[in-house]
């Protein structure tokens, strides 16, 4: 058989999963990225010590590369983890043709990378707060002496006890440090040093997939990692979860990953993305809001789609959308009363009910605070001013604090200078709908708007650098604990998770206290105080929690939307014969 014929034969039998992202990725170095799309790809290439059961709800933590659960001692100040021997990185030239085993030193090195000033990691602030003894001092030494970060220097709180045993020692009690152990990946130092600034294009992990073709903001291909260890499908769905039990019965015992390739197309516009799904070119899709009435009328799958064997799932997402205000911007930022009044007036002038009805087609619920559903600290029945639409009160606030209308009808700053809200946005159709609603809301208040249009990855980069005034975005929970969401208000996280660059000592104190407390009434009271401060100063206007309506093709088996974890593609199966028969 010729080489081309052999390739055609493999293509005819391989299992291909086809998906789409609605925005472009930024790269594939987990230490440097902060966007959902890049992190999702990384989660299938790299592996953390712990992960989550694919079917258990609300969640169940399980070892991934660890050999058993960690040993926590000294009131959760010392955590010891044993890594399972015999796990190997994917082949790469960085290893000189030799198989490279994953060791405890790889996780120690990876954790240190978040502290290396060179990488400007958005994850640094949250990991710093875990209080690993001696690690931040190593970072400060590099900054002070203007020398490279010393990865070989001993660190009291991060010790490799032997080839497969890693130990963390923390300054304070951290009852939920287990979630951190499920956050950071195992990376090989040789790979980082070989590729340097090009590392984001060369992800090399121990996970089920490796990066194949990559056309930036266009196509991402993942291929089965040929060296991935023997692992079969296992899960623990709830006893009363009929859907989960059926998935387990269909897939139990299959070797992972089940599919051979994953192709992710970047399709920013909703209409072509939805048509690609309807035409059988995508295996899975969230239903865009503008097509909800046709696809899922009154919450029921449309007969024509049901006849084709499509399946529907609806869930309220573990997410929140928000409008970010740059707290360092001279017009919109700061803690002065008139600046707070301007942001709160904007918040009161945002018509969330209309956004949900008109733009989102009913596929969202108003957010009362910044915590995501399904996470600790979220209160389902909470009602706050955050969701109020009160243009009369907004007008009164602006008048009271000196934002008077000029002869042209637009409001001016209290010092008499012109006032224009510069709002970052994207060029796709759904963004244009949000922009139209924003302009209508702000016009009613007499606030002039200018839109700054750009690609989503570039807007994120500008936001992290503090170069945007206002931007609308969403955030998904990455762990079961709501404190992760509150990091967007934590001062030391400015430029990372804290895109608004909000800095308030009172908030930072509350944030630090809740990290050391066990779950319970005292910690929940701190969550409420943190929410109160964010709503009072309004570095963000929290908008909605989105309802996800997912449709899958009849040939796809195993899909169940994750609550907050990102890896799932290795658990999905595609019946290629059935797909082919469907044309």
N, C-alpha and C positions, 0 to 999 in steps of 0.2 A: 504494500500500500504506500502510495506517495505521501510526502509530508503534508501536502494540502488536503489530500483525501482523508488522512488521519485526523487532521484538525477539524474537518467537516463532520467526521464521525463523532468526535468528542463533543462538538457543539450541538449535535442532534440529541445526545443523551444527557448532557449536563443540565443541572437544575439552576435556573436563573430567576432571581427575585428582582423585580423592577419597581422602583420607588421614585418619589420626587420630593425635593425640598422646595419651599417657596421663597427661599433667600439663599444667597451664596455663602459658602464657607470662608473662613479666614486662614486656615492652616491646620496642621495635624500634630502639633506639639502640645500635649495636654497642659504643660506648665504655662504656656503663653496664651492660649486661647481662652475666651470667655463666652463665646456664643454657643447656642444650643446645637446648631448644625455641625460645627466642627467637633464639639464634645461628643456628639452622637457617633460620628465616624470613629473617633479615638476610642470610644468604649468598646468597639468591636475589634480593634487592633491590639490594644493594651489591656492588661488585667490588673485589677487591684487585689488586695489580700482577701477582701470579702465582697459579696454581692447580695442580690436578692432573688428569692424564689420567683420564677417566672409567673406562676399562677396563684400563689398564696396572696390573700387579701385580708387586712390592708397591706401587710408586708411581713416578710420573714427573712432575716439576715442569715446567710449561709456562707461557709468558707468557699473561696474561689481558688486562690493559689495557696492559701493557708492550710495547714494540717490541723483542723479542728478550730474551735473558738479560742479567742485570746484569753490569757490569764490576767485578770485585773487584781491588783493588790494595793495595800497602803491607801485605802479609801479612794480608789480609782486614780492614784497618782503614778502607779507603775503598771505598764501594760507589756506583756511578753507574747510574742507570736512566733510560731514555728512554721516555716515555709515547707511545703511539700517537695521532697526531692524528686528529680527526674522531669522537671518542667524546663523546656528549652525555648529560647528565642527563635524566631523565624530566621532563615538563612539570610546573611547579608555580608557584603564585602568587608565590612568593619571587623568581622570575626576571623578574617584570614583563612576561610575555608574550613574552620573547625566548628563543631557543635558547641553552642554556648548555653550553659545551664543557668537558670534563674536562681539567684542566691539572696540571702538577707542583705548583703552589701548593695545589691541593686536597688532595693527599696530605701535603704538609708541614703544612697546617692540621689535617688529621685526626690525624696522629701527635702533634701538640702537644696535642690535646684530651685524650689519655690522661694528660698531665702537669698539666692544669688542675685545681686542687683543687676547683673548683666541681662537677665531674662525679663525683668520688669513684670513679674507674674501678677495677674489679677487675683490669684489665690493666696498671695502672701499674707495679707492682713488677717484673714480668718485662721490660717495656720499659726501665725504668730500668737494669736489669742489662746491657742491650746497650751502655750507655756512650756514648750520643750526646753529643758534646762540647757543653757549655754549656746543655743543655736542662733538666737537673734544677736547675741554678742559677737558671734563670728561674722554676721552680716555687717554689723556696725563697724567692726574692725576693718573690713574691706572698704567700706565707704569712707572711713576716717583716713586710712592710709592710702586710699586710691590705688589699691592693689587687687589682683584677681581674688575671688572668693577661694578660700583654702578648703577644698573638699577632703583633704587628708588629715586635717587637724582633728584631734579627739574632741568629742562633744559629750558632755556629761549626760545629757538626756536622750541621746540617740546612739545606742551601742549595738554592735554586731557581736553577739555572744559566741556564735560559731557559724559555720557556713550557712546554716539554715535557720538560725534563731536571731530574732531582732527584738530589742527592748527599748521602750520609750519610758522616760522618767519626766514627769510633769511638775510644774511649780505648785499647782493647785489641783484639787479634785476635779476630774472631768468624767462624769458618769456616762456621757454619750461619746466618748472618744472612739468607740466602735464604729460610729458613722464616718469618722475621719479615716479610719483604717480601710473603709470601703470607698474612699474618694481618690487617693493618689495612686498612680500606676507604677508598675515595675519597668524601669528603663535601664538600658545598658550604657555605661559610661563611654565605651568605645564608639558607640553610634553617635552620641552627642558630640564627642570630640572630633570625629571624622567629618561630620556634616556641618557643624557650627551654625552659622546664620542661616543655612539652608535646611536646618533640621525639620522645619515644618513640612517640607516636601518629602521627607524620608522617615516616616514612622516605622519603627521596627519593635514589635512587641511579642508577647507570648500568646496572644489571643487567637480566636478561630479564623480570622481573616488577615490578609495582607493587602496593601494598597497596590492596585493595578494601574490602569490608565487614570490620569487626572488632568482635566481641562478646567482651569480655574473658573468658578462660578458658572460652569456649564455641565460637566459630567464628572462623576466620581465612580470609579469601579473598584470593588473589593473582590478578591479572589480567595478561595479556600486556602488556608495555611497548610501546606503539605506536611509540615512537621508538627501540627497540632496534636497534642496528646490524646490518648484514647479516652473519650468522654461520651456518655450516652444521655439521652433525654430522660430527665427525672424532674418531677415537680410534686408539689403538695397543695393542690387546690382545696378550698374549703369543702366540707362534706355536702353542704347544700348548694354548691355551685355546679349546676348541671352542665353548663357550657365548659367550665374548666375541667370537669371530670371527663367529658367527651374528648377534649383535646388530649388529655393525658392518655386515655385509652387508645387514641389514634397514633400517638407519637412515642409512647414509652419504649425505651430501649434503642431508639434510632441513634446512630452515631452523629455527633455534632462536629461541625455544622452540617445541617441537613442539606442546605443548598450549596452549590459549587461557586456561584458568583452572585454578587449584588451590584446592580447598576442604579445609581441615583442621579436623576436628571434635575438640573436646577431650572424650574419653571416658575417665574415670579408672578405671571399673570394668572388669575384664577380660571378664566374661561378655557384657555388651552390645556391647563392642568386637568380640569374636570373632563374635558373632551377626550384627553388621552386615556383617562380611566374608563370612560364609557366605551371607548373603542377597543378596550382590552389591551392597551399598551402599558398600563400600570396595574399592578396586582393589588394595590391598597391605596386608598385615598380618604382624607377627611373631606366631607362635603362642604364646599365653599358656601358662605352664607346666602349668596344670591341664588343658589340652586336648591336650597333647603325645601322650599314649597313644592318643587317638582319631584325631588328625590325622596323626601320623607314628609309627605303631607300629614299634618296633625300628629306627627311623631311616629308614623307608621311607614315602613318601607313601601315605596310605590309599587303597584302590581306589576308593571312592566319590568322593574328591576328584580323583584322577587321571582318572577317567572324565569329570569336568566340565572337564578341560583345565587344571587348576591346576598351577602349577610351584613347586618347592621349592628353596630354597637354605639351606645350613647353614654357619655360620662361627663360630669363636670370636671374640668381640668384642674390639676394641682398647679395652678398658675395665677398670675394677675397681670393685667395690662396697666400701664401708667403713663402719665405725662411727666417727664423729668425737667426740672428747672435747675439750671447751672447756678449753684449758690455762690460762685466766684464772679459771676458776670455783673458788671456795674449797674445794669438796668434792672435785672430780674432777681439778682441774688442778694445775699446778706441777711442779717438778723434785725436790721433796723425796722421799727414798727411800720413805716410806709412800704417797705419791701415785702414784709410779711402780708400786709393788707393787699398788695397787688396780686401776690400769688393766690391768696385765699379768695379774692374777688374772681380771678380767673377760674378757680375751682368751682365756685358757686355758679359761674356762668356756663359751665360745661353740661350740656343736656344729655345725661347718660341714658335716660329712658328713650330718647330719640335715637341715640347711637345704637342701642340694643334692637329697637324695632326696625329702623330703616337700614342701617349699614350692616348690622350683624344678623338681621332677619330673625330676631328672637333667640339667637344661639349664645346667650350670655346672661349672667346675673350681676347686679351692681356690687362692686366691692365696697365694703365698709372700712377696710383697713388694708395693710399691705401683706398680710399673711395669706398663704395659699390654702385652699381646701385640702383636706386629707393629711394635714401636717399638725404636729402638736402646737397648741396655742391658738389655732384658728377656732373662732366661735361662730357657729352656724347662724345663730339667732341675734347676733350683734347688730345694732343699728347706730350709726354715727352720722355726723354732719357731712362726712366725706361724700355720701351719695346724694346729698341735697342739690336740687336745681332751683336756685332762688335769684334770678336776675335783679330783682328789686333790691335785695340786700347787697348784691355785688355792686350795683350802682351807688348805693349809699356809702359803702366802704371806700370806693374810689373817690367820691366827693369829699368824704370826711378827711382823707389823707392827702388831699391836694391834687389829685389827678383830674384837673378840670378840662372841659372841652374847649378847644380853640374855635376860631371863626369857621374853620373847615369841618367842624363836627367831630374831629378826632381828639381824643384826650392827650394831654401833654403831661410830662413829668412834673412833680411838685416845684422843681426849679425853673419851670417854663420851657425846658428843652423838649424837642420832639420825642415821641414815644412810638417805637415800632417793635413789635414782637417778631423776632426771627425764629421761625419754626423749621427744624430739619425734617425732611420727609423723603419718600421714595417716589419713583415715577410710575408705579403700577396702578392699575385701575382701582383697587380697593383703597390704596393710599389716597388717591384723588377724592374718593368719597369721604374719607375721614377729613381731608383738608377742607372740602366744601362745608362740612358741618362745623368744623372748627371756626372757619371764617364767618359763617353765619352767627355763631355764638358770640364771637369776639366783636363783630360789627355791632351787634345789639348793645354791647357795653361801651362802644366808642373806642375800642382798642384796635389799632391798625396792625395788620399782619403782613409779613413778607415770608415767602417759603423758600427754603434752601434745599434744592433737590439733589439727591445723590444716591449711589448704590448703598445698600444696607451695610455691607462690610466696611465701607469707607465712613459711613456715618458713625458706626460703632467706634472705629479708630479715632475719629474726631471727638466723640463724646469722652472717651477715656483720656484724651489729651486736654480736656477742658475747653474745647474750641466750638462747642455748640451752646446756644442759649436755651432752646427748648426742643425736646424730641419726644415722640411717642413710641413706646416699645413694650414688649412683654417679657415676663420672666417666669420660668418653670421651676418648681421645687426640685432639688437634687438630693434631698434626704428626708426622713420622716420628721425631722425637727424644724419647727418654725423659726428658730433663731437664725438659720441661714438666710432667710428672707430679710430679717432685720439688719443684716450686715450692710444693706444698701444705705443705711443711715449712719454707719459706724465711721467716725472720723478717719482713723488710720487706713480705712479701705478706699479713700478718695482716689479716683482714677482706676480702680478695679471694680469691685461689686458696687461701690458707692459712686455711681456715675454722676450724681448730683453734686458731689464734693461737699456734702453737708457735714458741718463740724459743730457739735454742741457737747460740752463737757457733761451735762446732765444725762444726755442720751448715752454717751460712751460709758458712763458709770453704770447705768442700768444694764447695758449690753454685757458688760464684763461680769456683773453679779450673777446674771441668769446662767452664764456658762458654767458656773461652779455648783449651782444648786441642783438637787435631784428634782425630777418632775413632781409637781404637786401644787397646792394652793399658793405657796409663797412665790414659786416661779411663775405661775400664771398671772399673779398680780404684777410682776415685772413686765410681762408681755403687754398687759393692758397699759402700763405706764409708758412703755416704749411706743406703743401705738398712739397714745395721747400726744406725745411730743412730736411725732411725725405729722400728725394731723394738725397740730397747732402751728407749727412752723412751715409746713407744706413744702419741703424740698421736692416732693412728688405729689401729684394728684392721682390717687389710685382710682382706676376706672371700672374694670369688670373682671370677672372670672369667666373664662370662655367655656362653653359647652361643646365638647368634641363629638361630632357624629361621624363615625368611621364606617366606610363600606369596603368590604373585601370581595374579591372575585371568587367564584365557586371552586376554583382550582387551588386556592390558598388555604392551608390548614395551620392552626396554631396561634393565630393572632388574638391577643388580648392586650389592650392598651396598658402600658406600664403606668403605675401611679406616679413614680418619680425617678425611676432608674432608666437608663438609656440603652442598654444592650438587650436585644431581643431577636435580631435577624438570624442568629444561629439556631433559634428554636422554631423557625418557620419552615414549612414544607410546601413545595409547589408540584402539583401533578401536571407534568409537561404534556402528557398525552391528552389530558382533558383540555388543557389550554389550546393545544394544537387543533383539537376537534372543534373548538369554539370559533376557530378562524382568527 
